[in-house]
């Protein structure tokens, strides 16, 4: 009886094993990319997040003199991470398509009234009515007035007890929405945003808690019968990492320089995947809901995103960093999105505002 062969006992076994590994490395990411299922996305996420990329090679027990294998593993791990980002991007595009359908369906939903701001919300007084310095040239080109009489600060803080639907008193969340309303320029500048739901995770939050709802009430109060002329919404100084990741992914795919000075780059959700993905970020969803919920006043509008960056030198002109060093060695970019509302045509009949004011 001939001895039983085991794997590795034949010279060709090592070659077959190496080929199998190569097939997995080069073809599995493509399969994952085209599949795009939730389970696959979760699987890729697990692989890509086992360790930070810079740590993965260090954690492997690789004998010295095999730097080539070390390099190959690191490259493969980065490839898995890129595949995951591509899958996430496709998911954002699908979400953006649904938001666009919601906008174009023209089914307005007025859920809140101005008096609802009295339930736990307070308006911050004595706010200087001045637009951010770094936006001066942007507002000038858009012909948005910047006089102190033109800018209406609407800084609302959720800093008081509120009554829930069961008529129970609930503690404040500490959330806030700080907007600059410019009725004569048909514009809103969203300066600082921290939703009650995110500020106090897992805690009760008021029924009126979304940025789109609070901001619409602020716009309605200041713009009055001109509320239907809203044209610009600027999401300024974006620090949310998930949104920055999307913008950087899009920009990296364009293979341009990272800096996007004004007028930046325009992405239309109706015609570009990039536009749909931006609409699905936390800095686009609120815009979509604001337009969709109030199409009876605004008419049928669609938002177009203009992405641009501002360097820290422009934001803090002639100032030094907190550690005493100059901006030359510590400068960084702020991301901005200007949402411009365009007429989509076939606008529904606009409801009179008299009953709403």
Beta strands, then each sheet from edge to edge (+ up, - down):
strand 1: 122-123
strand 2: 152-157
strand 3: 162-163
strand 4: 169-170
strand 5: 176-182
strand 6: 187-194
strand 7: 232-238
strand 8: 265-268
strand 9: 301-311
strand 10: 333-343
sheet 1: 1+ 2- 5+ 6- 7- 10+ 9- 8+
sheet 2: 3+ 4-
end
